[in-house]
Amino acid sequence: MTHAPAHGEIFAGNRAVGRIALSVASAADGSRRRRLHEAGALRMRFPNGTNKGTLDAVIVNTAGGMAGGDRFDIDIAVGTGARLTVTTAAAEKVYRSLGPHTEISMKLDVGPGGTLAWLPQETILFDQVRLRRRIEVDLAPGASVVLAEAVVFGRTAMGEAVVEGYFRDRWRARSGGTLVFAESLCLDGPITERLAQRAIAGGGIAVASVLKIPGDDGGVAAVRAMEKDFAGEVGVSSWNGLTLARLVAPEGAALRHDLMGVLTALGGMPPRLWLN
């Protein structure tokens, strides 16, 4: 006799799971794919080949978004002297959950003399979201990274707000095996109410962080020189060989405007997909 699957089994069977594992190596004519593994809902495309020695990669989520119980794993390895820029085809949407967490895990490994620019489009969170994200960065001596992550709590143009939810974000960066940057953010419960607090976001609903290693006071000065051009609030500091910028804006379009300015000031170039 066969038995009908339990509700939990049906739910688990309909969850989106995706994984990308990419390694990039330096070649005589630039940086090239060495190995690419794709599974589930995640795909990676290379629309422009090598651009001035840098390989451009675009992550595509064929599931069209994420919900409770979904899990994505991204593993990027940049080889010695290679250069890679990664973005996403669209803003990632994380929808409400009936209980289980949405899980995103990223491991970014950059070899000696390698360069990685991790520049995805915004992550848009919906009401009653439950998201846990982990970002691990390992840099060899002489490696460099620019890591930019933006989060929008509800689409204001659609009259949406993240009234309740859960968002936990964990970043760890190591250089030469030494931990150089570590932080954890957790918003649990009345998110809109917490974002309204001055010590958190002062009413802003769009936030971003930009981490550059190595970084210096020159980048800080360049960002601060743009202060009058920002639509929201931007703070930037440099210490122990890294630069960190924090951005808060009233909505997503203002955040993207400011984020593009910060990246440009820090010597980077926002991906062309950001301009579409």
N, C-alpha and C positions, 0 to 999 in steps of 0.2 A: 504494500500500500504506500502511495506517495503522500507526502504532507505538503500543504501550501506553505510557502516561505513566510517566516515571521516578518512583521513590519520592519524590524531593524535590519533584517537581511535585505529586504527590498530597498530600503533607504541607502544602505552601504553599496549595493550593486549599481545604484544610479549616480554615485558620486564621481566627479571628474578628478582624475589623477594624471599628472603630467610630469615629465622629467626631460631635462636637456643636460647633456654633458659635452662640452666643446673644449678642444685644445687647439691652440694656435701656435705656429712656429714661424720664425723669421726665415725668409728666403732671399735670394739675390735680387728679386724684383719686388720685394715688400714682405708683407705678412700674409700667410696662407693657412687655411684650415689644415690641421693635422688629423683630427678625428672629430666626428660629430655623431652623437647618439641622441635620438629623439624617441619619446614614448608617450602614449596617451594624448592629451589635448594640447601639448606644447610642440611648436615647430620653430625652426630658426631659418631665416632667409638672409641672403647676402646680395642686396640689390645693386650695389655699385662696385663690387669687387674690392680692389685695393685702391684707396684714395690717399695719394701722397705717402705711401708706405704704411698706411693704417688700414686694417681690415674693418669694414663696417658690417655689423650684424643686427638683425631685427628679429625680436621674439614675437611670435604670433600665438595667441590663445584661441584655438579653434572652438572652444566651448563657449566663447562669447562673454565670459565673466566667471566669477567664483561664488560659491555659496557654502553653507555650513557642511562640513564633512569633506570638502574638496582639499586636495593637497598638491602643491607644486614644489619640485626640487630643481634647482639650477646650479650647475657645477661648471665653472669657467676656469680654464688654466691657460695663462699666457706665457709662452716660452721665453727663453733668453733672447733679449733684444727685439721681441715682437711687439706689435702695437695693435690694440683692438678697441673699437668703440661699439658699445651695445646700447640699443634703445628698444622700444616696443612699438608695435604697429598702431596701437591705440592706448588710451587710458584704460587701466585695469579696473573693472568694477567688482566690488565685493558686496554681495547682497546679504539680506537678513538670514539668520540661522534659526532653526527650530531647537537648537541645543548644542550640537557638535561645533567645534571650532573649525574655521578655515585655516589651513597651515601653509605657510610659504617659507622655504628654506633656501638660502643662497650661500654658496661657497665660491669665493673669488681668490684665485691663486696667481700671483704674478712673479715670474722668474727674474733673474738678474738682468738689469737694464731694460726690462719690459715695461710697457705702459698700458694701463687699462682706464678707459673712461666708461663708467657705468651710469647711463643717463636715460632711464626709462621715463615714459610719460607718467602723468599723475596716477595715483591709486585713489579711486573714488569709493568712499564707504557709504553704505545705506543704513537706514535706521534698523536697530536690532542686529547689527553686525556682530560677529564674534571672530576676530582675526588674531592669529599669533604669527609673527614674522621674525625670522632669525637671519642675520647677515654676518658672515665670517669672512674676514679679509686677511690673507697671508702674503706678505711682501718679502721677497728676497733682497739682499743688499743691492742698492742701486735701482730698485724697482720704484714705480710711481703709480698712483691711482687718483682719480677724481670720481667720487661717489656722490650722486645727487638723488635724493628720494623725496617726492612730494606727496602729500596726503590731503585730500579734500573731503571734509565731513559733510556730505550732502550737496546736491546741486541746487544752488540758490535760484537759478533761472527757472527751475521746475518746481519751486516752492517746497523743496525737500530739506529736511534737517535730521541729523542723527541725535534724536532725543535720548535714546537709551542704547547701550551697546558695550562692547568689550574690545579693546585694542591694546595688544602688548607687542612692543618692538624692541628687539635686542640686537645691538651692534657690538662687534668685537673686531679690532684690527691689530695685527701683529706685524712687526718689521724685524727681520732677522731673527725670528722666534721670540722676540720680546713684545709683550703686550703694551701698545702705545695709546690705544683709545678703547674705552669701554663705557657703554651707557645702556640703560634700560628705561623704557617708557611704558607706563601702564595707565590707561584710562578705562575705568570700569564703572558702570552704572549710568548716572545722568550726564552724558558726555556734553550735550549742549550747555548745560548749567556749568560744568567745569570749564569749558572753553571760554565762557564769559568772564571768568575770574581774571583779574589783571595779571596775576603772577603766572598764569598759564598761557592764554592767548588773547586776553583783552577783548573778547568778542569776535575775534577772527575765526574763520572756519576752514582756512586753507593754510597749511604749514609745510615747511620743507627744511631739510638739512643738506649742506654741501660739505663734504670732507675731502680735503686735498692733502696727500702725503707724497713727497715732502711739500711743505708750505713755508712761507716766510712773510715778513712784515711788508714786503712790496705788494703782495696780493691783497693784504688787508688795506693798505693805503689806496689801492686802485678801486676796491669796493666802496670804501668810505667816500671817495671822491664823487661817487654816483648818487649820493644820498638824496639829492633833490629830485632825481628821476624816478625814485621808487614809488610804487603805488601803495605799498604796505610798509611794514616795519622790517628792517634788516639789521642784524648785528653780526659782527665778524671779529674773530680773534685769531692770534697765532701764538703757539707755544710748543716747545720741545720738538720743533721741526715739522709741525703740522698746522694746517689752517682749517678752521671750522666756521661756517656761516649758518645762521639761523634766519628763517624767513617766516613771517606771519602776514596774511592778507585777508581782506574781507570776503573774497571769493576766488574761484579757480583761475579766471583769466588774469586777474591782477597778480596772482602768485606766479603764473607762468611768465608774465612780463618781467617781474623782478628776478626770477630765477635765470632767465636768459641773460639779463644784465650781469648778475653775479658770475655766471660761468664765463662770460666774455672777459670780465675784469680779471678773473683768475687765470686767463690765458687759454681757456677752452673755447670750443665752438659748439653751440647747440646743434643737435642733429637736424637735418633738413625736414624730417617728418614732423618736428615740432612746429614748423611754419605752415603746415598744410591745414 
